[in-house]
Amino acid sequence: MNQQVVHPMVKLQRQVRSLVDSKMIKPTDSIWKIALLYGDEWAYWKSELIEFEFSMQDPVSDLLAVESWEEDS
């Protein structure tokens, strides 16, 4: 039974993709627009995004384009 742990950023990426698919946000919208939908959780996600060198002005499409969320050790 080899269960793989999903990186938290994968979960965020899936949620953001769902928002794009439902047309709540556009791929060309800036990442900061996600803050409006995450409320109290946004501080955590913002710090994670910054750690992965995203700026809040980057388009959502940049976040969706990431294929691997491996962290450098």
PyMOL Python script that loads the backbone (N, CA, C, O; Angstrom):
from pymol import cmd

cmd.read_pdbstr("""\
ATOM      1  N   MET A   1       0.850  -1.175   0.000  1.00  0.00           N
ATOM      2  CA  MET A   1       0.000   0.000   0.000  1.00  0.00           C
ATOM      3  C   MET A   1       0.893   1.235   0.000  1.00  0.00           C
ATOM      4  O   MET A   1       1.314   1.708   1.055  1.00  0.00           O
ATOM      5  N   ASN A   2       1.170   1.739  -1.164  1.00  0.00           N
ATOM      6  CA  ASN A   2       2.084   2.853  -1.323  1.00  0.00           C
ATOM      7  C   ASN A   2       1.295   4.101  -1.713  1.00  0.00           C
ATOM      8  O   ASN A   2       1.078   4.370  -2.895  1.00  0.00           O
ATOM      9  N   GLN A   3       0.868   4.863  -0.695  1.00  0.00           N
ATOM     10  CA  GLN A   3       0.051   6.037  -0.952  1.00  0.00           C
ATOM     11  C   GLN A   3       0.951   7.262  -1.087  1.00  0.00           C
ATOM     12  O   GLN A   3       1.808   7.520  -0.241  1.00  0.00           O
ATOM     13  N   GLN A   4       0.739   8.011  -2.170  1.00  0.00           N
ATOM     14  CA  GLN A   4       1.572   9.174  -2.418  1.00  0.00           C
ATOM     15  C   GLN A   4       0.892  10.416  -1.857  1.00  0.00           C
ATOM     16  O   GLN A   4      -0.312  10.609  -2.031  1.00  0.00           O
ATOM     17  N   VAL A   5       1.664  11.248  -1.190  1.00  0.00           N
ATOM     18  CA  VAL A   5       1.142  12.477  -0.623  1.00  0.00           C
ATOM     19  C   VAL A   5       1.133  13.551  -1.712  1.00  0.00           C
ATOM     20  O   VAL A   5       2.127  13.748  -2.409  1.00  0.00           O
ATOM     21  N   VAL A   6       0.014  14.233  -1.847  1.00  0.00           N
ATOM     22  CA  VAL A   6      -0.113  15.282  -2.858  1.00  0.00           C
ATOM     23  C   VAL A   6       0.403  16.591  -2.266  1.00  0.00           C
ATOM     24  O   VAL A   6       0.015  16.977  -1.163  1.00  0.00           O
ATOM     25  N   HIS A   7       1.273  17.264  -2.998  1.00  0.00           N
ATOM     26  CA  HIS A   7       1.816  18.545  -2.562  1.00  0.00           C
ATOM     27  C   HIS A   7       0.671  19.553  -2.437  1.00  0.00           C
ATOM     28  O   HIS A   7      -0.214  19.580  -3.293  1.00  0.00           O
ATOM     29  N   PRO A   8       0.668  20.380  -1.392  1.00  0.00           N
ATOM     30  CA  PRO A   8      -0.410  21.371  -1.228  1.00  0.00           C
ATOM     31  C   PRO A   8      -0.611  22.268  -2.458  1.00  0.00           C
ATOM     32  O   PRO A   8      -1.732  22.683  -2.750  1.00  0.00           O
ATOM     33  N   MET A   9       0.465  22.558  -3.164  1.00  0.00           N
ATOM     34  CA  MET A   9       0.328  23.413  -4.341  1.00  0.00           C
ATOM     35  C   MET A   9      -0.436  22.714  -5.464  1.00  0.00           C
ATOM     36  O   MET A   9      -1.065  23.375  -6.290  1.00  0.00           O
ATOM     37  N   VAL A  10      -0.386  21.392  -5.499  1.00  0.00           N
ATOM     38  CA  VAL A  10      -1.167  20.646  -6.485  1.00  0.00           C
ATOM     39  C   VAL A  10      -2.653  20.859  -6.199  1.00  0.00           C
ATOM     40  O   VAL A  10      -3.457  21.037  -7.114  1.00  0.00           O
ATOM     41  N   LYS A  11      -3.001  20.837  -4.912  1.00  0.00           N
ATOM     42  CA  LYS A  11      -4.399  21.064  -4.522  1.00  0.00           C
ATOM     43  C   LYS A  11      -4.840  22.467  -4.930  1.00  0.00           C
ATOM     44  O   LYS A  11      -5.932  22.638  -5.472  1.00  0.00           O
ATOM     45  N   LEU A  12      -4.003  23.470  -4.674  1.00  0.00           N
ATOM     46  CA  LEU A  12      -4.332  24.837  -5.068  1.00  0.00           C
ATOM     47  C   LEU A  12      -4.480  24.930  -6.580  1.00  0.00           C
ATOM     48  O   LEU A  12      -5.413  25.554  -7.085  1.00  0.00           O
ATOM     49  N   GLN A  13      -3.565  24.314  -7.289  1.00  0.00           N
ATOM     50  CA  GLN A  13      -3.599  24.342  -8.750  1.00  0.00           C
ATOM     51  C   GLN A  13      -4.908  23.722  -9.268  1.00  0.00           C
ATOM     52  O   GLN A  13      -5.518  24.252 -10.197  1.00  0.00           O
ATOM     53  N   ARG A  14      -5.327  22.630  -8.683  1.00  0.00           N
ATOM     54  CA  ARG A  14      -6.590  21.989  -9.086  1.00  0.00           C
ATOM     55  C   ARG A  14      -7.776  22.905  -8.815  1.00  0.00           C
ATOM     56  O   ARG A  14      -8.682  23.017  -9.642  1.00  0.00           O
ATOM     57  N   GLN A  15      -7.770  23.560  -7.658  1.00  0.00           N
ATOM     58  CA  GLN A  15      -8.863  24.465  -7.311  1.00  0.00           C
ATOM     59  C   GLN A  15      -8.905  25.657  -8.265  1.00  0.00           C
ATOM     60  O   GLN A  15      -9.977  26.083  -8.693  1.00  0.00           O
ATOM     61  N   VAL A  16      -7.737  26.185  -8.590  1.00  0.00           N
ATOM     62  CA  VAL A  16      -7.666  27.319  -9.518  1.00  0.00           C
ATOM     63  C   VAL A  16      -8.119  26.888 -10.911  1.00  0.00           C
ATOM     64  O   VAL A  16      -8.832  27.630 -11.586  1.00  0.00           O
ATOM     65  N   ARG A  17      -7.714  25.703 -11.342  1.00  0.00           N
ATOM     66  CA  ARG A  17      -8.167  25.197 -12.651  1.00  0.00           C
ATOM     67  C   ARG A  17      -9.697  25.085 -12.675  1.00  0.00           C
ATOM     68  O   ARG A  17     -10.329  25.396 -13.685  1.00  0.00           O
ATOM     69  N   SER A  18     -10.275  24.646 -11.580  1.00  0.00           N
ATOM     70  CA  SER A  18     -11.727  24.543 -11.481  1.00  0.00           C
ATOM     71  C   SER A  18     -12.378  25.929 -11.579  1.00  0.00           C
ATOM     72  O   SER A  18     -13.428  26.085 -12.203  1.00  0.00           O
ATOM     73  N   LEU A  19     -11.749  26.923 -10.964  1.00  0.00           N
ATOM     74  CA  LEU A  19     -12.264  28.294 -11.048  1.00  0.00           C
ATOM     75  C   LEU A  19     -12.218  28.810 -12.487  1.00  0.00           C
ATOM     76  O   LEU A  19     -13.141  29.487 -12.939  1.00  0.00           O
ATOM     77  N   VAL A  20     -11.143  28.487 -13.199  1.00  0.00           N
ATOM     78  CA  VAL A  20     -11.017  28.886 -14.603  1.00  0.00           C
ATOM     79  C   VAL A  20     -12.056  28.151 -15.442  1.00  0.00           C
ATOM     80  O   VAL A  20     -12.727  28.755 -16.280  1.00  0.00           O
ATOM     81  N   ASP A  21     -12.187  26.849 -15.213  1.00  0.00           N
ATOM     82  CA  ASP A  21     -13.151  26.041 -15.974  1.00  0.00           C
ATOM     83  C   ASP A  21     -14.582  26.535 -15.761  1.00  0.00           C
ATOM     84  O   ASP A  21     -15.400  26.483 -16.679  1.00  0.00           O
ATOM     85  N   SER A  22     -14.885  27.013 -14.554  1.00  0.00           N
ATOM     86  CA  SER A  22     -16.231  27.503 -14.257  1.00  0.00           C
ATOM     87  C   SER A  22     -16.394  28.981 -14.631  1.00  0.00           C
ATOM     88  O   SER A  22     -17.449  29.576 -14.410  1.00  0.00           O
ATOM     89  N   LYS A  23     -15.343  29.554 -15.195  1.00  0.00           N
ATOM     90  CA  LYS A  23     -15.335  30.935 -15.680  1.00  0.00           C
ATOM     91  C   LYS A  23     -15.441  31.993 -14.574  1.00  0.00           C
ATOM     92  O   LYS A  23     -15.831  33.131 -14.835  1.00  0.00           O
ATOM     93  N   MET A  24     -15.091  31.608 -13.331  1.00  0.00           N
ATOM     94  CA  MET A  24     -15.068  32.579 -12.235  1.00  0.00           C
ATOM     95  C   MET A  24     -13.864  33.508 -12.381  1.00  0.00           C
ATOM     96  O   MET A  24     -13.925  34.681 -12.013  1.00  0.00           O
ATOM     97  N   ILE A  25     -12.771  32.969 -12.921  1.00  0.00           N
ATOM     98  CA  ILE A  25     -11.589  33.764 -13.245  1.00  0.00           C
ATOM     99  C   ILE A  25     -11.113  33.346 -14.625  1.00  0.00           C
ATOM    100  O   ILE A  25     -11.464  32.277 -15.124  1.00  0.00           O
ATOM    101  N   LYS A  26     -10.301  34.213 -15.234  1.00  0.00           N
ATOM    102  CA  LYS A  26      -9.754  33.912 -16.562  1.00  0.00           C
ATOM    103  C   LYS A  26      -8.270  33.566 -16.425  1.00  0.00           C
ATOM    104  O   LYS A  26      -7.618  34.012 -15.481  1.00  0.00           O
ATOM    105  N   PRO A  27      -7.734  32.781 -17.352  1.00  0.00           N
ATOM    106  CA  PRO A  27      -6.304  32.454 -17.308  1.00  0.00           C
ATOM    107  C   PRO A  27      -5.428  33.702 -17.385  1.00  0.00           C
ATOM    108  O   PRO A  27      -4.288  33.685 -16.922  1.00  0.00           O
ATOM    109  N   THR A  28      -5.939  34.767 -17.955  1.00  0.00           N
ATOM    110  CA  THR A  28      -5.166  36.008 -18.079  1.00  0.00           C
ATOM    111  C   THR A  28      -5.277  36.896 -16.845  1.00  0.00           C
ATOM    112  O   THR A  28      -4.553  37.886 -16.739  1.00  0.00           O
ATOM    113  N   ASP A  29      -6.163  36.565 -15.912  1.00  0.00           N
ATOM    114  CA  ASP A  29      -6.283  37.337 -14.672  1.00  0.00           C
ATOM    115  C   ASP A  29      -5.020  37.183 -13.837  1.00  0.00           C
ATOM    116  O   ASP A  29      -4.333  36.164 -13.906  1.00  0.00           O
ATOM    117  N   SER A  30      -4.729  38.197 -13.058  1.00  0.00           N
ATOM    118  CA  SER A  30      -3.578  38.137 -12.151  1.00  0.00           C
ATOM    119  C   SER A  30      -3.877  37.198 -10.982  1.00  0.00           C
ATOM    120  O   SER A  30      -5.023  37.044 -10.560  1.00  0.00           O
ATOM    121  N   ILE A  31      -2.823  36.583 -10.478  1.00  0.00           N
ATOM    122  CA  ILE A  31      -2.955  35.640  -9.359  1.00  0.00           C
ATOM    123  C   ILE A  31      -3.627  36.290  -8.156  1.00  0.00           C
ATOM    124  O   ILE A  31      -4.331  35.606  -7.413  1.00  0.00           O
ATOM    125  N   TRP A  32      -3.430  37.590  -7.939  1.00  0.00           N
ATOM    126  CA  TRP A  32      -4.014  38.239  -6.756  1.00  0.00           C
ATOM    127  C   TRP A  32      -5.527  38.122  -6.723  1.00  0.00           C
ATOM    128  O   TRP A  32      -6.118  38.214  -5.647  1.00  0.00           O
ATOM    129  N   LYS A  33      -6.175  37.922  -7.864  1.00  0.00           N
ATOM    130  CA  LYS A  33      -7.639  37.784  -7.866  1.00  0.00           C
ATOM    131  C   LYS A  33      -8.094  36.555  -7.089  1.00  0.00           C
ATOM    132  O   LYS A  33      -9.221  36.513  -6.596  1.00  0.00           O
ATOM    133  N   ILE A  34      -7.233  35.566  -6.980  1.00  0.00           N
ATOM    134  CA  ILE A  34      -7.574  34.370  -6.212  1.00  0.00           C
ATOM    135  C   ILE A  34      -7.784  34.736  -4.741  1.00  0.00           C
ATOM    136  O   ILE A  34      -8.575  34.095  -4.049  1.00  0.00           O
ATOM    137  N   ALA A  35      -7.085  35.753  -4.269  1.00  0.00           N
ATOM    138  CA  ALA A  35      -7.188  36.175  -2.869  1.00  0.00           C
ATOM    139  C   ALA A  35      -8.630  36.475  -2.484  1.00  0.00           C
ATOM    140  O   ALA A  35      -9.048  36.202  -1.359  1.00  0.00           O
ATOM    141  N   LEU A  36      -9.378  37.029  -3.408  1.00  0.00           N
ATOM    142  CA  LEU A  36     -10.766  37.377  -3.130  1.00  0.00           C
ATOM    143  C   LEU A  36     -11.614  36.146  -2.831  1.00  0.00           C
ATOM    144  O   LEU A  36     -12.646  36.244  -2.167  1.00  0.00           O
ATOM    145  N   LEU A  37     -11.184  35.001  -3.316  1.00  0.00           N
ATOM    146  CA  LEU A  37     -11.951  33.771  -3.144  1.00  0.00           C
ATOM    147  C   LEU A  37     -11.459  32.917  -1.970  1.00  0.00           C
ATOM    148  O   LEU A  37     -12.151  31.995  -1.538  1.00  0.00           O
ATOM    149  N   TYR A  38     -10.275  33.224  -1.463  1.00  0.00           N
ATOM    150  CA  TYR A  38      -9.705  32.387  -0.407  1.00  0.00           C
ATOM    151  C   TYR A  38      -9.793  32.987   0.990  1.00  0.00           C
ATOM    152  O   TYR A  38      -9.561  32.284   1.973  1.00  0.00           O
ATOM    153  N   GLY A  39     -10.119  34.251   1.098  1.00  0.00           N
ATOM    154  CA  GLY A  39     -10.323  34.864   2.413  1.00  0.00           C
ATOM    155  C   GLY A  39      -9.177  34.637   3.377  1.00  0.00           C
ATOM    156  O   GLY A  39      -8.030  34.975   3.085  1.00  0.00           O
ATOM    157  N   ASP A  40      -9.497  34.058   4.538  1.00  0.00           N
ATOM    158  CA  ASP A  40      -8.520  33.860   5.613  1.00  0.00           C
ATOM    159  C   ASP A  40      -7.372  32.939   5.228  1.00  0.00           C
ATOM    160  O   ASP A  40      -6.283  33.046   5.793  1.00  0.00           O
ATOM    161  N   GLU A  41      -7.592  32.042   4.285  1.00  0.00           N
ATOM    162  CA  GLU A  41      -6.549  31.105   3.866  1.00  0.00           C
ATOM    163  C   GLU A  41      -5.525  31.758   2.940  1.00  0.00           C
ATOM    164  O   GLU A  41      -4.476  31.173   2.671  1.00  0.00           O
ATOM    165  N   TRP A  42      -5.817  32.962   2.452  1.00  0.00           N
ATOM    166  CA  TRP A  42      -4.976  33.569   1.429  1.00  0.00           C
ATOM    167  C   TRP A  42      -3.555  33.820   1.910  1.00  0.00           C
ATOM    168  O   TRP A  42      -2.617  33.650   1.131  1.00  0.00           O
ATOM    169  N   ALA A  43      -3.362  34.218   3.157  1.00  0.00           N
ATOM    170  CA  ALA A  43      -2.007  34.496   3.654  1.00  0.00           C
ATOM    171  C   ALA A  43      -1.104  33.281   3.470  1.00  0.00           C
ATOM    172  O   ALA A  43       0.054  33.419   3.075  1.00  0.00           O
ATOM    173  N   TYR A  44      -1.633  32.095   3.755  1.00  0.00           N
ATOM    174  CA  TYR A  44      -0.852  30.863   3.581  1.00  0.00           C
ATOM    175  C   TYR A  44      -0.515  30.645   2.106  1.00  0.00           C
ATOM    176  O   TYR A  44       0.642  30.422   1.750  1.00  0.00           O
ATOM    177  N   TRP A  45      -1.544  30.714   1.253  1.00  0.00           N
ATOM    178  CA  TRP A  45      -1.312  30.450  -0.168  1.00  0.00           C
ATOM    179  C   TRP A  45      -0.404  31.491  -0.798  1.00  0.00           C
ATOM    180  O   TRP A  45       0.423  31.167  -1.650  1.00  0.00           O
ATOM    181  N   LYS A  46      -0.556  32.733  -0.385  1.00  0.00           N
ATOM    182  CA  LYS A  46       0.314  33.788  -0.921  1.00  0.00           C
ATOM    183  C   LYS A  46       1.768  33.495  -0.577  1.00  0.00           C
ATOM    184  O   LYS A  46       2.642  33.617  -1.436  1.00  0.00           O
ATOM    185  N   SER A  47       2.040  33.110   0.667  1.00  0.00           N
ATOM    186  CA  SER A  47       3.424  32.811   1.060  1.00  0.00           C
ATOM    187  C   SER A  47       3.964  31.620   0.284  1.00  0.00           C
ATOM    188  O   SER A  47       5.137  31.605  -0.089  1.00  0.00           O
ATOM    189  N   GLU A  48       3.119  30.618   0.036  1.00  0.00           N
ATOM    190  CA  GLU A  48       3.552  29.464  -0.764  1.00  0.00           C
ATOM    191  C   GLU A  48       3.881  29.893  -2.198  1.00  0.00           C
ATOM    192  O   GLU A  48       4.902  29.485  -2.751  1.00  0.00           O
ATOM    193  N   LEU A  49       3.028  30.702  -2.788  1.00  0.00           N
ATOM    194  CA  LEU A  49       3.260  31.172  -4.157  1.00  0.00           C
ATOM    195  C   LEU A  49       4.552  31.986  -4.248  1.00  0.00           C
ATOM    196  O   LEU A  49       5.328  31.824  -5.190  1.00  0.00           O
ATOM    197  N   ILE A  50       4.772  32.845  -3.282  1.00  0.00           N
ATOM    198  CA  ILE A  50       5.992  33.662  -3.274  1.00  0.00           C
ATOM    199  C   ILE A  50       7.219  32.763  -3.128  1.00  0.00           C
ATOM    200  O   ILE A  50       8.251  33.002  -3.754  1.00  0.00           O
ATOM    201  N   GLU A  51       7.097  31.734  -2.301  1.00  0.00           N
ATOM    202  CA  GLU A  51       8.210  30.783  -2.131  1.00  0.00           C
ATOM    203  C   GLU A  51       8.569  30.109  -3.458  1.00  0.00           C
ATOM    204  O   GLU A  51       9.730  29.774  -3.693  1.00  0.00           O
ATOM    205  N   PHE A  52       7.574  29.915  -4.317  1.00  0.00           N
ATOM    206  CA  PHE A  52       7.802  29.330  -5.637  1.00  0.00           C
ATOM    207  C   PHE A  52       8.053  30.406  -6.701  1.00  0.00           C
ATOM    208  O   PHE A  52       7.958  30.147  -7.900  1.00  0.00           O
ATOM    209  N   GLU A  53       8.377  31.620  -6.230  1.00  0.00           N
ATOM    210  CA  GLU A  53       8.788  32.746  -7.075  1.00  0.00           C
ATOM    211  C   GLU A  53       7.699  33.279  -8.005  1.00  0.00           C
ATOM    212  O   GLU A  53       7.988  33.767  -9.098  1.00  0.00           O
ATOM    213  N   PHE A  54       6.450  33.183  -7.562  1.00  0.00           N
ATOM    214  CA  PHE A  54       5.356  33.831  -8.280  1.00  0.00           C
ATOM    215  C   PHE A  54       5.172  35.220  -7.714  1.00  0.00           C
ATOM    216  O   PHE A  54       5.404  35.452  -6.528  1.00  0.00           O
ATOM    217  N   SER A  55       4.756  36.143  -8.560  1.00  0.00           N
ATOM    218  CA  SER A  55       4.341  37.453  -8.055  1.00  0.00           C
ATOM    219  C   SER A  55       2.824  37.493  -8.170  1.00  0.00           C
ATOM    220  O   SER A  55       2.232  36.731  -8.935  1.00  0.00           O
ATOM    221  N   MET A  56       2.209  38.366  -7.424  1.00  0.00           N
ATOM    222  CA  MET A  56       0.754  38.430  -7.430  1.00  0.00           C
ATOM    223  C   MET A  56       0.228  39.031  -8.738  1.00  0.00           C
ATOM    224  O   MET A  56      -0.974  38.989  -9.002  1.00  0.00           O
ATOM    225  N   GLN A  57       1.130  39.592  -9.559  1.00  0.00           N
ATOM    226  CA  GLN A  57       0.730  40.145 -10.849  1.00  0.00           C
ATOM    227  C   GLN A  57       0.866  39.126 -11.987  1.00  0.00           C
ATOM    228  O   GLN A  57       0.411  39.380 -13.102  1.00  0.00           O
ATOM    229  N   ASP A  58       1.482  37.988 -11.712  1.00  0.00           N
ATOM    230  CA  ASP A  58       1.609  36.943 -12.737  1.00  0.00           C
ATOM    231  C   ASP A  58       0.220  36.455 -13.137  1.00  0.00           C
ATOM    232  O   ASP A  58      -0.694  36.432 -12.312  1.00  0.00           O
ATOM    233  N   PRO A  59       0.061  36.067 -14.398  1.00  0.00           N
ATOM    234  CA  PRO A  59      -1.245  35.541 -14.812  1.00  0.00           C
ATOM    235  C   PRO A  59      -1.509  34.162 -14.217  1.00  0.00           C
ATOM    236  O   PRO A  59      -0.582  33.390 -13.972  1.00  0.00           O
ATOM    237  N   VAL A  60      -2.768  33.868 -13.992  1.00  0.00           N
ATOM    238  CA  VAL A  60      -3.196  32.571 -13.468  1.00  0.00           C
ATOM    239  C   VAL A  60      -2.667  31.441 -14.354  1.00  0.00           C
ATOM    240  O   VAL A  60      -2.358  30.357 -13.858  1.00  0.00           O
ATOM    241  N   SER A  61      -2.562  31.688 -15.653  1.00  0.00           N
ATOM    242  CA  SER A  61      -2.080  30.656 -16.575  1.00  0.00           C
ATOM    243  C   SER A  61      -0.678  30.183 -16.210  1.00  0.00           C
ATOM    244  O   SER A  61      -0.345  29.021 -16.444  1.00  0.00           O
ATOM    245  N   ASP A  62       0.162  31.065 -15.634  1.00  0.00           N
ATOM    246  CA  ASP A  62       1.503  30.645 -15.201  1.00  0.00           C
ATOM    247  C   ASP A  62       1.411  29.609 -14.086  1.00  0.00           C
ATOM    248  O   ASP A  62       2.168  28.639 -14.072  1.00  0.00           O
ATOM    249  N   LEU A  63       0.494  29.814 -13.163  1.00  0.00           N
ATOM    250  CA  LEU A  63       0.288  28.869 -12.066  1.00  0.00           C
ATOM    251  C   LEU A  63      -0.208  27.527 -12.613  1.00  0.00           C
ATOM    252  O   LEU A  63       0.234  26.467 -12.168  1.00  0.00           O
ATOM    253  N   LEU A  64      -1.119  27.580 -13.569  1.00  0.00           N
ATOM    254  CA  LEU A  64      -1.681  26.353 -14.132  1.00  0.00           C
ATOM    255  C   LEU A  64      -0.679  25.592 -14.994  1.00  0.00           C
ATOM    256  O   LEU A  64      -0.831  24.389 -15.205  1.00  0.00           O
ATOM    257  N   ALA A  65       0.334  26.278 -15.488  1.00  0.00           N
ATOM    258  CA  ALA A  65       1.309  25.655 -16.385  1.00  0.00           C
ATOM    259  C   ALA A  65       2.356  24.809 -15.654  1.00  0.00           C
ATOM    260  O   ALA A  65       3.067  24.031 -16.290  1.00  0.00           O
ATOM    261  N   VAL A  66       2.461  24.951 -14.337  1.00  0.00           N
ATOM    262  CA  VAL A  66       3.471  24.208 -13.585  1.00  0.00           C
ATOM    263  C   VAL A  66       3.140  22.719 -13.630  1.00  0.00           C
ATOM    264  O   VAL A  66       2.017  22.310 -13.335  1.00  0.00           O
ATOM    265  N   GLU A  67       4.138  21.915 -14.005  1.00  0.00           N
ATOM    266  CA  GLU A  67       3.918  20.472 -14.112  1.00  0.00           C
ATOM    267  C   GLU A  67       4.384  19.706 -12.876  1.00  0.00           C
ATOM    268  O   GLU A  67       3.914  18.599 -12.611  1.00  0.00           O
ATOM    269  N   SER A  68       5.301  20.292 -12.130  1.00  0.00           N
ATOM    270  CA  SER A  68       5.826  19.614 -10.944  1.00  0.00           C
ATOM    271  C   SER A  68       6.100  20.626  -9.848  1.00  0.00           C
ATOM    272  O   SER A  68       6.674  21.687 -10.097  1.00  0.00           O
ATOM    273  N   TRP A  69       5.688  20.293  -8.636  1.00  0.00           N
ATOM    274  CA  TRP A  69       5.880  21.193  -7.492  1.00  0.00           C
ATOM    275  C   TRP A  69       6.970  20.678  -6.564  1.00  0.00           C
ATOM    276  O   TRP A  69       6.859  20.793  -5.344  1.00  0.00           O
ATOM    277  N   GLU A  70       8.005  20.119  -7.133  1.00  0.00           N
ATOM    278  CA  GLU A  70       9.107  19.621  -6.323  1.00  0.00           C
ATOM    279  C   GLU A  70       9.854  20.788  -5.686  1.00  0.00           C
ATOM    280  O   GLU A  70      10.145  21.791  -6.337  1.00  0.00           O
ATOM    281  N   GLU A  71      10.151  20.637  -4.418  1.00  0.00           N
ATOM    282  CA  GLU A  71      10.898  21.674  -3.718  1.00  0.00           C
ATOM    283  C   GLU A  71      12.368  21.283  -3.684  1.00  0.00           C
ATOM    284  O   GLU A  71      12.716  20.113  -3.522  1.00  0.00           O
ATOM    285  N   ASP A  72      13.213  22.282  -3.839  1.00  0.00           N
ATOM    286  CA  ASP A  72      14.650  22.041  -3.739  1.00  0.00           C
ATOM    287  C   ASP A  72      15.016  21.825  -2.291  1.00  0.00           C
ATOM    288  O   ASP A  72      14.582  22.576  -1.417  1.00  0.00           O
ATOM    289  N   SER A  73      15.811  20.808  -2.029  1.00  0.00           N
ATOM    290  CA  SER A  73      16.208  20.509  -0.658  1.00  0.00           C
ATOM    291  C   SER A  73      17.427  21.300  -0.260  1.00  0.00           C
ATOM    292  O   SER A  73      17.904  21.173   0.868  1.00  0.00           O
TER     293      SER A  73
END
""", "prot")
cmd.dss("prot")
cmd.show_as("cartoon", "prot")
cmd.util.cbc("prot")
cmd.orient("prot")
